[in-house]
């Protein structure tokens, strides 16, 4: 990781609670997961200021892949785009402005990695919409599983009871769900 990326991440960590960013541990884990799995077509729902997008973008850049990231709030998306450019990730990351559900209803591209970190009550709807685009062997991750248990419970129940997925909840800050798609 170069100095500019490290400085940008450290600066964003100072505003972590203002922008509801993932922890550094979760960001690093997601980065490693994308690289280990060799993912090339990723989607993040909930860009915020770009903190997790930087972690993911670095991994997709190494894998010669692409990350699309959806943000509802234009002001946050502008901050994220600036951070992506600072970190040399503008060619890797495709920022999309809009509602996650609305964007996903128009989605057409295959995916091998999805990260949910937007409206917690909509995780179930996000899951239902991305499932058909996630390839066998693909990964869905979701933040805030233990920090917002009531809001995410419908999603957790649905994915845990779906025989197409193998699921584990990791004891990272806020709780991170990782699901591997074992069949179509």
URLINRA-V126798 format. One record per pair of residues at least 4 apart in sequence whose C-alpha atoms are under 8 Angstrom apart, sorted by the first residue. I is the first residue (numbers start at 1). J is the second residue. D is the distance in Angstrom with one decimal. If there is no record, write none. Layout:
i:I j:J d:D
i:I j:J d:D
This chain:
i:1 j:5 d:6.4
i:1 j:6 d:6.6
i:2 j:6 d:6.3
i:3 j:7 d:5.9
i:4 j:8 d:6.1
i:4 j:86 d:7.2
i:4 j:87 d:6.4
i:5 j:9 d:6.1
i:5 j:86 d:7.6
i:5 j:87 d:5.2
i:6 j:10 d:6.1
i:7 j:11 d:6.1
i:8 j:12 d:6.2
i:8 j:83 d:7.2
i:8 j:86 d:7.8
i:8 j:87 d:7.5
i:9 j:13 d:6.2
i:9 j:51 d:6.6
i:9 j:54 d:8.0
i:10 j:14 d:6.7
i:11 j:15 d:7.4
i:12 j:16 d:6.3
i:12 j:49 d:7.8
i:12 j:51 d:6.5
i:13 j:21 d:7.9
i:13 j:24 d:8.0
i:15 j:19 d:6.4
i:16 j:20 d:5.7
i:16 j:21 d:5.1
i:16 j:22 d:7.6
i:16 j:23 d:8.0
i:17 j:21 d:6.8
i:19 j:48 d:6.2
i:19 j:49 d:6.6
i:20 j:48 d:7.7
i:21 j:48 d:7.4
i:21 j:49 d:8.0
i:21 j:51 d:6.4
i:21 j:52 d:6.9
i:22 j:26 d:6.0
i:22 j:27 d:6.3
i:22 j:51 d:7.6
i:22 j:52 d:6.5
i:22 j:143 d:7.4
i:22 j:173 d:7.9
i:22 j:174 d:8.0
i:23 j:27 d:6.2
i:23 j:173 d:6.4
i:24 j:28 d:6.0
i:25 j:29 d:6.1
i:25 j:172 d:7.0
i:25 j:173 d:7.7
i:26 j:30 d:6.1
i:26 j:172 d:6.3
i:26 j:173 d:7.2
i:26 j:176 d:7.5
i:27 j:31 d:6.2
i:27 j:52 d:5.7
i:27 j:55 d:5.6
i:27 j:56 d:7.5
i:28 j:32 d:6.2
i:28 j:55 d:6.6
i:29 j:33 d:6.0
i:30 j:34 d:6.2
i:30 j:55 d:7.2
i:30 j:56 d:6.6
i:31 j:35 d:6.4
i:31 j:55 d:5.4
i:31 j:56 d:5.2
i:31 j:58 d:7.2
i:31 j:59 d:5.3
i:32 j:36 d:5.9
i:32 j:59 d:7.2
i:33 j:37 d:6.0
i:34 j:38 d:6.0
i:34 j:39 d:5.3
i:34 j:56 d:7.3
i:34 j:59 d:6.0
i:34 j:60 d:7.1
i:34 j:113 d:7.5
i:35 j:39 d:6.6
i:35 j:59 d:5.6
i:35 j:60 d:7.4
i:35 j:62 d:7.4
i:35 j:63 d:6.5
i:38 j:63 d:6.2
i:39 j:60 d:7.0
i:39 j:63 d:6.8
i:39 j:65 d:7.1
i:39 j:112 d:5.8
i:39 j:113 d:6.3
i:39 j:138 d:7.9
i:40 j:60 d:6.1
i:40 j:63 d:6.2
i:40 j:64 d:6.6
i:40 j:65 d:3.9
i:40 j:66 d:5.9
i:40 j:67 d:7.9
i:40 j:112 d:6.8
i:40 j:113 d:7.9
i:41 j:60 d:8.0
i:41 j:65 d:5.9
i:41 j:66 d:5.4
i:41 j:67 d:6.2
i:41 j:110 d:7.1
i:41 j:111 d:5.0
i:41 j:112 d:5.5
i:41 j:113 d:6.4
i:42 j:60 d:7.8
i:42 j:65 d:7.9
i:42 j:66 d:6.2
i:42 j:67 d:4.5
i:42 j:68 d:6.2
i:42 j:111 d:5.8
i:42 j:112 d:6.2
i:42 j:113 d:4.6
i:42 j:114 d:5.7
i:42 j:115 d:8.0
i:43 j:67 d:5.6
i:43 j:68 d:4.8
i:43 j:69 d:5.6
i:43 j:70 d:7.9
i:43 j:111 d:7.2
i:43 j:113 d:6.3
i:43 j:114 d:4.8
i:43 j:115 d:6.3
i:44 j:53 d:7.4
i:44 j:67 d:7.3
i:44 j:68 d:6.3
i:44 j:69 d:4.5
i:44 j:70 d:6.3
i:44 j:114 d:5.8
i:44 j:115 d:4.7
i:44 j:116 d:6.1
i:44 j:117 d:7.4
i:45 j:69 d:5.8
i:45 j:70 d:5.0
i:45 j:71 d:6.9
i:45 j:100 d:6.2
i:45 j:114 d:7.8
i:45 j:115 d:6.2
i:45 j:116 d:5.1
i:45 j:117 d:5.8
i:45 j:118 d:5.8
i:46 j:69 d:6.9
i:46 j:70 d:5.6
i:46 j:71 d:5.2
i:46 j:72 d:7.6
i:46 j:100 d:7.7
i:46 j:116 d:6.9
i:46 j:117 d:5.0
i:46 j:118 d:4.3
i:46 j:119 d:7.9
i:47 j:51 d:7.8
i:47 j:52 d:7.5
i:47 j:53 d:6.6
i:47 j:69 d:5.8
i:47 j:70 d:5.8
i:47 j:71 d:5.0
i:47 j:76 d:7.7
i:47 j:77 d:6.8
i:47 j:80 d:7.1
i:47 j:117 d:7.9
i:47 j:118 d:7.9
i:48 j:71 d:6.5
i:48 j:73 d:7.9
i:48 j:76 d:5.3
i:48 j:77 d:6.4
i:48 j:80 d:6.7
i:49 j:76 d:5.3
i:49 j:77 d:6.5
i:49 j:78 d:8.0
i:49 j:79 d:5.4
i:49 j:80 d:4.3
i:49 j:83 d:7.6
i:50 j:54 d:6.0
i:50 j:77 d:7.7
i:50 j:79 d:7.4
i:50 j:80 d:4.2
i:50 j:81 d:7.3
i:50 j:83 d:6.5
i:50 j:84 d:6.9
i:51 j:55 d:6.8
i:51 j:80 d:7.7
i:52 j:56 d:6.1
i:53 j:57 d:5.6
i:53 j:69 d:7.3
i:53 j:84 d:7.8
i:53 j:93 d:7.9
i:54 j:58 d:6.0
i:54 j:83 d:7.9
i:54 j:84 d:6.5
i:54 j:87 d:7.5
i:54 j:89 d:7.5
i:55 j:59 d:6.7
i:56 j:60 d:6.3
i:56 j:67 d:7.5
i:57 j:61 d:5.9
i:57 j:66 d:7.5
i:57 j:67 d:6.3
i:57 j:89 d:6.4
i:57 j:92 d:6.4
i:57 j:93 d:6.3
i:58 j:62 d:6.3
i:58 j:89 d:7.3
i:59 j:63 d:6.2
i:60 j:64 d:5.9
i:60 j:65 d:4.8
i:60 j:66 d:5.7
i:60 j:67 d:6.7
i:60 j:92 d:7.1
i:61 j:65 d:5.8
i:61 j:66 d:7.1
i:61 j:89 d:7.5
i:61 j:92 d:6.1
i:65 j:92 d:7.0
i:66 j:92 d:5.0
i:66 j:93 d:6.0
i:66 j:94 d:7.5
i:67 j:92 d:6.2
i:67 j:93 d:4.8
i:67 j:94 d:6.1
i:68 j:93 d:5.7
i:68 j:94 d:4.5
i:68 j:95 d:5.8
i:68 j:96 d:7.0
i:69 j:93 d:7.2
i:69 j:94 d:6.2
i:69 j:95 d:5.0
i:69 j:96 d:5.9
i:70 j:95 d:6.1
i:70 j:96 d:4.7
i:70 j:97 d:5.8
i:70 j:98 d:6.6
i:70 j:99 d:7.5
i:70 j:100 d:6.2
i:70 j:103 d:7.8
i:71 j:76 d:7.4
i:71 j:77 d:6.0
i:71 j:95 d:7.6
i:71 j:96 d:6.4
i:71 j:97 d:5.2
i:71 j:98 d:5.9
i:71 j:99 d:6.9
i:71 j:100 d:7.2
i:72 j:77 d:7.9
i:72 j:97 d:5.7
i:72 j:98 d:4.6
i:72 j:99 d:5.1
i:72 j:100 d:7.2
i:73 j:77 d:6.3
i:73 j:97 d:7.3
i:73 j:98 d:7.5
i:74 j:78 d:6.2
i:74 j:97 d:6.7
i:75 j:79 d:6.6
i:76 j:80 d:6.2
i:77 j:81 d:6.1
i:77 j:95 d:7.4
i:77 j:97 d:7.1
i:78 j:82 d:6.3
i:79 j:83 d:6.3
i:80 j:84 d:6.1
i:81 j:85 d:6.2
i:81 j:90 d:7.5
i:81 j:95 d:7.2
i:82 j:86 d:6.2
i:83 j:87 d:6.3
i:84 j:88 d:6.3
i:84 j:89 d:5.0
i:84 j:90 d:5.6
i:84 j:93 d:7.5
i:85 j:89 d:5.7
i:85 j:90 d:5.0
i:89 j:93 d:6.1
i:90 j:94 d:7.5
i:98 j:102 d:7.1
i:98 j:103 d:6.5
i:99 j:103 d:6.1
i:100 j:104 d:6.0
i:100 j:118 d:8.0
i:100 j:126 d:7.3
i:101 j:105 d:6.1
i:101 j:125 d:7.2
i:101 j:126 d:6.4
i:101 j:129 d:7.8
i:102 j:106 d:6.9
i:103 j:107 d:6.3
i:104 j:126 d:7.5
i:104 j:129 d:6.2
i:104 j:130 d:7.0
i:105 j:129 d:6.8
i:108 j:133 d:7.4
i:109 j:133 d:6.7
i:110 j:133 d:4.8
i:110 j:134 d:6.1
i:110 j:135 d:6.7
i:111 j:133 d:5.6
i:111 j:134 d:4.7
i:111 j:135 d:6.1
i:111 j:138 d:7.2
i:112 j:134 d:5.5
i:112 j:135 d:5.6
i:112 j:136 d:7.9
i:112 j:137 d:7.2
i:112 j:138 d:4.2
i:112 j:139 d:6.1
i:113 j:134 d:7.2
i:113 j:138 d:5.6
i:113 j:139 d:4.8
i:113 j:140 d:5.9
i:113 j:141 d:7.9
i:114 j:134 d:8.0
i:114 j:139 d:6.3
i:114 j:140 d:4.7
i:114 j:141 d:6.1
i:115 j:140 d:6.0
i:115 j:141 d:4.8
i:115 j:142 d:5.6
i:115 j:143 d:7.8
i:116 j:123 d:6.9
i:116 j:126 d:7.8
i:116 j:140 d:7.7
i:116 j:141 d:6.2
i:116 j:142 d:4.5
i:116 j:143 d:6.4
i:117 j:142 d:6.1
i:117 j:143 d:5.5
i:117 j:144 d:7.5
i:118 j:122 d:7.8
i:118 j:123 d:7.8
i:119 j:123 d:6.9
i:120 j:144 d:7.7
i:120 j:148 d:7.4
i:120 j:151 d:5.6
i:120 j:152 d:5.6
i:121 j:151 d:4.9
i:121 j:152 d:5.9
i:122 j:126 d:6.2
i:122 j:152 d:8.0
i:123 j:127 d:6.0
i:123 j:152 d:6.4
i:123 j:155 d:5.7
i:124 j:128 d:6.3
i:124 j:152 d:7.5
i:124 j:154 d:6.1
i:124 j:155 d:4.2
i:124 j:156 d:7.9
i:124 j:158 d:7.4
i:125 j:129 d:6.2
i:125 j:155 d:8.0
i:126 j:130 d:6.1
i:127 j:131 d:5.8
i:127 j:155 d:7.3
i:128 j:132 d:7.8
i:130 j:134 d:6.3
i:134 j:138 d:5.8
i:134 j:139 d:7.7
i:134 j:181 d:7.8
i:135 j:181 d:7.4
i:135 j:184 d:7.2
i:136 j:181 d:5.3
i:136 j:182 d:5.8
i:136 j:183 d:5.3
i:136 j:184 d:5.7
i:137 j:180 d:6.3
i:137 j:181 d:5.1
i:137 j:182 d:5.8
i:137 j:183 d:7.5
i:138 j:180 d:5.9
i:138 j:181 d:5.3
i:139 j:178 d:7.0
i:139 j:179 d:5.6
i:139 j:180 d:4.7
i:139 j:181 d:6.2
i:140 j:177 d:7.9
i:140 j:178 d:5.9
i:140 j:179 d:5.1
i:140 j:180 d:6.6
i:140 j:181 d:7.9
i:141 j:176 d:6.8
i:141 j:177 d:5.3
i:141 j:178 d:4.5
i:141 j:179 d:6.3
i:142 j:176 d:5.6
i:142 j:177 d:5.1
i:142 j:178 d:6.8
i:143 j:174 d:6.6
i:143 j:175 d:6.1
i:143 j:176 d:4.7
i:143 j:177 d:6.6
i:144 j:148 d:5.6
i:144 j:149 d:7.7
i:144 j:152 d:8.0
i:144 j:174 d:4.6
i:144 j:175 d:5.3
i:144 j:176 d:6.4
i:145 j:149 d:5.6
i:145 j:152 d:6.3
i:145 j:169 d:7.7
i:145 j:174 d:6.3
i:145 j:175 d:4.7
i:145 j:176 d:5.9
i:145 j:177 d:6.6
i:146 j:174 d:5.4
i:146 j:175 d:4.7
i:146 j:176 d:7.8
i:147 j:174 d:4.7
i:147 j:175 d:6.6
i:148 j:152 d:6.4
i:148 j:174 d:7.9
i:149 j:153 d:5.8
i:152 j:156 d:6.2
i:153 j:157 d:6.0
i:154 j:158 d:6.1
i:155 j:159 d:6.1
i:156 j:160 d:5.9
i:157 j:161 d:6.0
i:158 j:162 d:6.1
i:159 j:165 d:6.7
i:159 j:167 d:7.4
i:159 j:179 d:7.8
i:160 j:165 d:7.1
i:160 j:166 d:7.4
i:160 j:167 d:6.1
i:164 j:181 d:5.7
i:164 j:182 d:5.4
i:164 j:183 d:5.0
i:164 j:184 d:6.5
i:165 j:179 d:6.0
i:165 j:180 d:5.4
i:165 j:181 d:4.6
i:165 j:182 d:5.6
i:165 j:183 d:7.4
i:166 j:179 d:5.5
i:166 j:180 d:5.2
i:166 j:181 d:6.6
i:166 j:182 d:6.8
i:167 j:177 d:7.1
i:167 j:178 d:5.8
i:167 j:179 d:4.3
i:167 j:180 d:6.5
i:168 j:177 d:5.8
i:168 j:178 d:5.5
i:168 j:179 d:6.4
i:169 j:175 d:6.6
i:169 j:176 d:5.6
i:169 j:177 d:4.3
i:169 j:178 d:6.2
i:170 j:175 d:5.9
i:170 j:176 d:5.2
i:170 j:177 d:6.1
i:170 j:178 d:7.5
i:171 j:175 d:5.4
i:171 j:176 d:6.9
i:172 j:176 d:6.1
